[in-house]
Amino acid sequence: MIMSTERIFAVYKPGIYNYYFTTKTKIGLVLTAICVQMLLILTAALTTMDNYTLNASQRCAIISSTSIEFSTFHFTFIVFGYVVSVISLTIIYFLHKKATQGVINKKGPKLFVFIVINALDAVLLSSYSFVMIGARYGLFIPNDITISLVTSTTGLISLVHTAMNLLFHEEYRRQIRKFARRIVGLQNTTSMNAVSKFGPTSMFVRVNPTKTATTVRN
C-alpha cells in the first residue's frame, strides 16, 4: 500500500513526490513497515495465549491457533493490499492516458497488463482468504486438495510477476545480468585463488647465491 501511494504521487504530483519522498523518507517508510509487521506478529502471539487447541490437520497456523478476530483481519488485509494496488494502477493508467491524448505511447498497454494481472492476483488471493475464513468460522471443512489449490496461488502469483518483470522491465533484466555476472566472477576468482594456493609445487629449487659462490672458490 505504501508503494501504491508512492506511485500515485510520482505520477500525479511529481513536485510533491520529489520533495517528500526522499531516500531518508523511503528508509523511514521501510522501517515503519517492519515495525508494523513486528507489532502484528506480537498481536498474533498474544491472541494464542490460553489456546490449547490441537491443530490436527496442520494446514494453517493462523486459522488454527490465533483468535478468530485476528485471523479474519489477517486474511482480509492481504486481499485489501492487492485491491489498493489495483486502484492505484488504475488511477495512474487514466492519468497517463489523459496526459498523452493524441500521442503514441508504448507504456499505456503495459500499465493495462499490470492492472489485469494485479486484479487476477486479488481474485486468486480472495479465493484463498475465502476458504481460510470459511474454515475458521466453521462454514465448511475444506479437503486437502482444496487447501493445496488455494495455497499454491501465492506461488503462482510470484512466478507471474517474475515473468512480467523480465518481460517489461529493462532495469530488472539489467540487475539480473549484473547479479549473474557477479556470481560467475566470484566463482572464477575463488577457483583462481584455489589453484594458486593449492596448485602443483615447482620442481626448481632456489639456490642460495652466497653459498654457491663460496663453494666455487673452494
Solvent accessible surface area in square Angstrom, and as a share of the most:
residue,aa,sasa,rsa
1,M,89,0.40
2,I,72,0.36
3,M,140,0.63
4,S,5,0.03
5,T,64,0.37
6,E,35,0.16
7,R,76,0.28
8,I,46,0.24
9,F,67,0.28
10,A,40,0.31
11,V,66,0.38
12,Y,124,0.47
13,K,85,0.36
14,P,74,0.46
15,G,52,0.50
16,I,72,0.37
17,Y,41,0.16
18,N,109,0.56
19,Y,160,0.61
20,Y,129,0.49
21,F,33,0.14
22,T,61,0.36
23,T,99,0.58
24,K,173,0.73
25,T,51,0.30
26,K,78,0.33
27,I,95,0.48
28,G,31,0.30
29,L,50,0.25
30,V,88,0.51
31,L,100,0.50
32,T,73,0.42
33,A,35,0.27
34,I,82,0.42
35,C,85,0.51
36,V,74,0.43
37,Q,106,0.47
38,M,114,0.51
39,L,109,0.54
40,L,53,0.26
41,I,108,0.55
42,L,98,0.49
43,T,53,0.31
44,A,15,0.12
45,A,52,0.40
46,L,100,0.50
47,T,42,0.24
48,T,45,0.26
49,M,127,0.57
50,D,121,0.63
51,N,55,0.28
52,Y,188,0.72
53,T,105,0.61
54,L,162,0.81
55,N,47,0.24
56,A,102,0.79
57,S,64,0.41
58,Q,149,0.66
59,R,88,0.32
60,C,16,0.09
61,A,68,0.53
62,I,42,0.21
63,I,22,0.11
64,S,32,0.21
65,S,40,0.26
66,T,6,0.03
67,S,31,0.20
68,I,55,0.28
69,E,123,0.55
70,F,20,0.08
71,S,1,0.01
72,T,39,0.23
73,F,88,0.37
74,H,55,0.25
75,F,2,0.01
76,T,73,0.42
77,F,81,0.34
78,I,51,0.26
79,V,24,0.14
80,F,103,0.43
81,G,20,0.19
82,Y,64,0.24
83,V,57,0.33
84,V,33,0.19
85,S,18,0.11
86,V,27,0.16
87,I,94,0.48
88,S,1,0.01
89,L,9,0.04
90,T,42,0.24
91,I,69,0.35
92,I,10,0.05
93,Y,41,0.16
94,F,120,0.50
95,L,46,0.23
96,H,38,0.17
97,K,116,0.49
98,K,149,0.63
99,A,84,0.65
100,T,31,0.18
101,Q,137,0.61
102,G,91,0.87
103,V,98,0.56
104,I,171,0.87
105,N,57,0.29
106,K,170,0.72
107,K,129,0.54
108,G,15,0.14
109,P,85,0.54
110,K,79,0.34
111,L,35,0.18
112,F,109,0.46
113,V,55,0.31
114,F,32,0.13
115,I,22,0.11
116,V,74,0.42
117,I,29,0.15
118,N,12,0.06
119,A,39,0.30
120,L,83,0.41
121,D,2,0.01
122,A,13,0.10
123,V,96,0.55
124,L,39,0.19
125,L,6,0.03
126,S,43,0.28
127,S,45,0.29
128,Y,29,0.11
129,S,6,0.04
130,F,135,0.56
131,V,14,0.08
132,M,3,0.01
133,I,39,0.20
134,G,2,0.02
135,A,28,0.22
136,R,69,0.25
137,Y,108,0.41
138,G,60,0.57
139,L,131,0.65
140,F,73,0.31
141,I,164,0.83
142,P,13,0.08
143,N,87,0.44
144,D,94,0.49
145,I,124,0.63
146,T,47,0.27
147,I,17,0.08
148,S,67,0.43
149,L,117,0.58
150,V,14,0.08
151,T,62,0.36
152,S,67,0.43
153,T,14,0.08
154,T,63,0.37
155,G,39,0.38
156,L,90,0.45
157,I,10,0.05
158,S,67,0.43
159,L,129,0.64
160,V,43,0.25
161,H,46,0.21
162,T,60,0.35
163,A,58,0.45
164,M,13,0.06
165,N,37,0.19
166,L,75,0.38
167,L,127,0.63
168,F,48,0.20
169,H,79,0.35
170,E,76,0.34
171,E,93,0.42
172,Y,69,0.26
173,R,71,0.26
174,R,107,0.39
175,Q,91,0.41
176,I,79,0.40
177,R,108,0.39
178,K,94,0.40
179,F,129,0.54
180,A,47,0.37
181,R,148,0.54
182,R,154,0.56
183,I,71,0.36
184,V,81,0.47
185,G,32,0.31
186,L,121,0.60
187,Q,113,0.50
188,N,83,0.42
189,T,70,0.40
190,T,80,0.46
191,S,62,0.40
192,M,136,0.61
193,N,88,0.45
194,A,46,0.36
195,V,99,0.57
196,S,96,0.62
197,K,153,0.65
198,F,154,0.64
199,G,30,0.29
200,P,134,0.84
201,T,128,0.75
202,S,80,0.51
203,M,182,0.81
204,F,187,0.78
205,V,129,0.74
206,R,226,0.83
207,V,103,0.59
208,N,90,0.46
209,P,99,0.62
210,T,99,0.58
211,K,146,0.62
212,T,61,0.35
213,A,44,0.34
214,T,62,0.36
215,T,93,0.54
216,V,118,0.68
217,R,186,0.68
218,N,154,0.79
